[in-house]
């Protein structure tokens, strides 16, 4: 007689695992799972809802379940469980409906899109959150930069956080910017948006509109639109750090710039404008407030020696001439 055999039996069911737990194992979420993974993934896997398009009671084998996918009674007749014809295109329809759902979900309006599809720069965050009874419906927030910041700590090692740079404006001359830090990007963007509305600058604009357009860096274009500028030409030299660009931009508009009236009061002269559409006739745009016009010539020491970078403007207007123009090149024949 053979000896009895011991067989281990464990009560385990794979059907009791939730969808989130299954996706966590597939996507290898978590720092420990990522460190234990092997190889490199060329494309990041994304979590998808496989229940989109599914109907409760419908499956590969088509059955009629009264009370679930069919009425229990019709005209006094009670329905019974019965099999119906299978749909050979059911799986294909589910895949198409699922893909259409995700395409529709990811589609954005033109005003909500950013500079590129892979970054958050330039995207709209809507209006800042209201403070008590004060609302900011006329303000709009835009993302300028989102980046990861790492800090080495003694007890937790390398600690990661997210830094966000956001600018807000009402397109009427009032605008501001701020930086927000948090553990995730969504919280950092929210903190920066609500912080920026508390630090606002007011920028003076001439006639509130112009016609040249915004010919500058994309960060300056975003800030200019929120301020309300329609005519701006600027070039960025040196470092392209977003925070440095925004800081210098607001400093130049608020502190280094003066209005026509301030210029007339400081110089004691009339400020005259010449426009091509007005046949280059002089138009007085500002005069001294005290009514006294200086008759003495301006001292040479007070004349600023500023070299303007207008090469690109001259190229567009056809006024720029290359220094190599008219020089013939020597040709060698072999």
C-alpha positions in Angstrom: 0.0 0.0 0.0 1.4 3.3 -1.0 2.2 5.9 1.6 -0.2 8.9 1.8 0.9 12.0 -0.1 0.7 15.5 1.3 -0.5 18.2 -1.1 -0.4 21.8 -0.1 -3.7 23.6 -0.8 -3.9 27.3 -0.4 -7.1 29.3 -0.7 -6.0 31.9 -3.3 -8.2 33.6 -5.9 -7.0 35.9 -8.6 -10.5 37.2 -9.1 -10.4 39.0 -5.8 -7.6 41.3 -6.9 -8.8 44.9 -7.8 -8.0 46.6 -11.1 -5.6 49.1 -9.4 -3.6 46.2 -7.9 -3.3 44.5 -11.3 -2.2 47.7 -13.1 0.3 48.4 -10.3 2.0 45.0 -11.1 1.9 45.6 -14.9 3.3 49.2 -14.7 5.9 48.5 -12.0 4.8 51.5 -10.0 6.8 52.5 -6.9 10.5 53.2 -6.3 11.2 49.6 -5.3 9.6 48.1 -8.4 11.4 50.5 -10.7 14.8 49.7 -9.1 14.2 46.0 -9.5 13.1 46.3 -13.2 15.5 45.2 -15.9 16.0 46.7 -19.3 15.0 50.0 -20.8 11.5 50.8 -21.9 11.4 52.9 -25.1 7.7 53.9 -24.5 6.1 54.5 -21.1 3.1 52.3 -20.4 -0.1 54.1 -19.4 -3.0 52.9 -17.3 -6.3 52.4 -19.3 -9.8 51.7 -18.2 -10.8 48.4 -19.9 -14.5 48.8 -18.8 -15.2 51.6 -21.3 -17.8 50.4 -23.7 -18.7 47.3 -21.7 -22.3 46.6 -20.7 -23.1 44.7 -17.6 -24.3 41.3 -18.5 -22.7 41.3 -21.9 -19.7 39.1 -22.7 -18.1 36.9 -25.3 -21.0 34.4 -25.0 -24.1 36.4 -25.6 -26.9 35.7 -23.1 -30.1 37.4 -22.1 -30.2 37.9 -18.3 -33.6 39.2 -17.2 -33.2 42.1 -14.7 -29.6 42.7 -15.8 -29.4 43.4 -19.5 -33.0 42.8 -20.4 -36.4 43.5 -18.7 -37.8 40.9 -16.4 -41.3 41.0 -17.8 -42.9 42.2 -21.1 -46.7 42.3 -21.6 -47.2 40.0 -18.7 -44.7 37.4 -20.0 -41.7 36.6 -17.7 -38.5 36.3 -19.6 -36.1 33.5 -19.0 -32.3 33.1 -19.3 -31.5 32.3 -22.9 -28.6 32.5 -25.4 -28.6 34.9 -28.3 -26.5 35.3 -31.4 -22.9 36.4 -30.9 -21.6 39.6 -32.5 -18.4 38.8 -34.4 -17.4 42.5 -34.4 -17.9 43.1 -30.7 -14.2 43.1 -29.7 -13.3 45.4 -32.5 -16.1 47.8 -31.6 -14.9 47.9 -27.9 -11.3 48.7 -29.0 -12.5 51.5 -31.3 -14.8 53.0 -28.7 -12.0 52.9 -26.1 -9.5 54.6 -28.4 -12.1 57.2 -29.4 -12.7 58.0 -25.7 -9.1 58.6 -24.9 -8.6 60.7 -28.0 -11.6 62.8 -27.1 -10.3 63.1 -23.5 -6.8 64.3 -24.5 -8.0 66.8 -27.1 -7.6 70.4 -25.9 -8.8 73.7 -27.1 -6.3 75.9 -29.0 -6.2 78.5 -26.2 -5.5 75.8 -23.6 -2.5 74.3 -25.5 1.1 75.0 -24.6 4.2 75.7 -26.6 4.8 72.0 -27.3 2.9 68.8 -26.8 5.4 67.2 -24.4 5.7 70.0 -21.8 3.4 72.1 -19.7 5.0 75.4 -20.7 2.4 77.9 -22.1 -0.7 75.9 -20.9 -3.5 77.8 -19.3 -4.4 77.2 -15.6 -7.6 79.3 -15.6 -8.2 82.0 -13.1 -6.6 82.2 -9.6 -8.7 81.0 -6.6 -10.8 83.7 -5.0 -9.7 85.2 -1.7 -12.7 85.5 0.6 -15.2 87.6 -1.3 -12.8 88.8 -4.0 -12.7 87.0 -7.3 -10.2 87.1 -10.1 -12.3 86.1 -13.1 -10.6 88.7 -15.4 -7.1 87.2 -14.6 -5.6 84.2 -16.4 -2.6 82.1 -15.3 -0.1 80.5 -17.7 2.7 78.0 -16.9 6.2 79.1 -17.8 8.3 76.2 -16.3 7.9 73.0 -14.4 11.0 71.2 -13.3 12.2 68.7 -10.7 14.3 69.9 -7.8 16.4 67.5 -5.6 17.7 68.2 -2.1 20.1 65.9 -0.3 19.0 65.4 3.3 20.8 63.7 6.2 18.0 61.3 7.2 16.0 60.8 4.0 18.7 61.0 1.4 17.8 62.6 -2.0 14.5 64.2 -1.6 12.5 65.2 -4.8 10.2 68.1 -5.1 8.6 70.1 -8.0 9.2 73.8 -8.8 6.7 75.7 -11.0 6.9 79.2 -12.4 3.6 80.8 -13.2 2.6 84.2 -14.6 -0.9 85.8 -14.2 -2.4 88.8 -15.9 -5.6 90.5 -16.9 -4.5 91.8 -20.3 -5.0 95.4 -19.1 -1.6 96.2 -17.7 -1.7 94.2 -14.4 0.4 91.1 -14.2 2.6 89.2 -11.8 4.7 86.0 -11.4 5.6 83.6 -8.6 7.3 80.3 -7.9 5.6 77.4 -6.1 7.2 74.3 -4.7 5.5 71.1 -3.6 5.9 67.3 -3.8 3.8 67.0 -6.9 3.3 69.2 -10.0 -0.4 69.9 -9.5 0.0 71.3 -6.0 3.1 73.4 -7.0 1.1 74.9 -9.9 -1.8 75.8 -7.7 0.5 77.4 -5.1 2.3 79.4 -7.7 -1.0 80.6 -9.3 -2.5 81.8 -6.1 0.8 83.4 -4.9 1.3 85.3 -8.2 -2.0 87.2 -7.9 -0.8 88.7 -4.6 2.4 90.2 -6.2 1.1 92.3 -9.1 2.9 94.9 -11.2 1.2 97.6 -13.3 2.8 98.3 -16.7 2.0 101.6 -18.5 1.0 101.1 -22.2 0.7 103.7 -24.9 -2.8 103.8 -26.5 -3.3 100.3 -25.1 -2.6 98.8 -28.6 0.0 98.7 -31.3 0.5 96.9 -34.6 4.0 95.4 -34.7 3.2 92.2 -32.9 5.1 90.1 -30.3 8.5 89.3 -31.8 10.4 87.8 -28.9 11.1 84.7 -26.8 8.1 82.5 -26.2 8.2 83.2 -22.4 8.1 86.9 -23.1 5.2 86.4 -25.6 3.2 84.6 -22.9 3.9 87.4 -20.3 3.2 90.1 -22.9 -0.2 88.7 -23.8 -1.2 88.5 -20.2 0.0 92.1 -19.6 -1.9 93.3 -22.6 1.1 94.2 -24.9 0.5 93.8 -28.6 3.8 95.3 -29.9 7.1 94.1 -28.5 10.5 93.3 -30.0 13.1 91.8 -27.7 16.1 89.5 -27.9 17.5 87.4 -25.1 21.3 87.4 -24.7 23.2 85.1 -22.4 21.4 82.7 -20.1 18.0 81.4 -21.1 16.9 80.6 -17.5 13.1 81.1 -17.4 13.0 82.7 -13.9 15.8 85.1 -14.8 14.1 86.1 -18.1 10.8 86.8 -16.3 12.4 88.8 -13.5 14.4 91.0 -15.9 11.3 91.5 -18.1 9.1 92.8 -15.3 12.0 94.8 -13.9 12.6 96.5 -17.2 8.9 97.3 -17.7 8.2 98.6 -14.2 11.5 100.3 -13.1 13.7 100.9 -16.1 10.8 102.4 -18.2 9.1 105.7 -18.0 5.9 107.1 -19.7 5.9 109.9 -22.2 4.6 112.3 -19.6 7.4 111.4 -17.2 10.0 111.9 -20.0 8.5 115.3 -20.8 8.6 116.4 -17.2 12.2 115.2 -16.7 13.6 116.8 -19.9 11.4 119.9 -19.9 10.6 119.4 -23.6 7.8 118.2 -25.9 7.6 114.5 -26.8 6.9 114.3 -30.5 5.9 111.2 -32.5 6.4 110.6 -36.2 4.2 108.0 -37.9 4.4 106.8 -41.5 0.6 106.5 -41.8 0.4 110.2 -40.8 2.8 111.3 -43.6 5.6 111.7 -41.0 3.9 114.8 -39.5 4.9 115.6 -35.9 2.3 114.7 -33.3 2.8 116.0 -29.8 2.1 113.1 -27.3 3.2 114.8 -24.1 4.2 118.2 -22.8 5.7 119.4 -19.5 3.2 119.6 -16.7 4.3 123.0 -15.5 4.0 124.5 -19.0 7.6 125.6 -19.2 9.6 124.4 -22.2 13.3 124.4 -21.9 15.1 126.5 -24.5 18.7 125.6 -23.7 20.3 122.7 -25.6 20.6 119.4 -23.9 24.0 118.7 -22.3 26.0 116.0 -24.1 26.5 114.2 -20.8 22.8 113.6 -20.5 22.5 112.0 -23.9 22.5 108.2 -23.4 24.8 106.2 -25.5 22.7 103.1 -26.0 23.4 100.7 -28.9 20.1 99.3 -30.1 20.0 95.8 -31.6 18.0 96.5 -34.7 19.6 94.2 -37.2 16.6 91.9 -37.5 14.2 94.9 -37.9 16.4 96.3 -40.7 16.4 92.9 -42.4 12.6 92.7 -42.5 12.4 96.3 -43.8 15.1 95.7 -46.4 17.5 98.3 -44.9 20.2 96.0 -43.7 23.3 95.7 -45.9 25.8 92.9 -45.4 29.4 94.0 -44.8 30.4 91.4 -47.4 28.2 93.0 -50.1 30.2 94.0 -53.2 33.2 91.9 -52.3 34.0 89.3 -55.0 35.1 85.8 -54.0 38.1 84.4 -55.7 37.3 81.2 -57.5 39.8 78.3 -57.9 39.5 75.9 -60.8 41.0 72.5 -60.5 
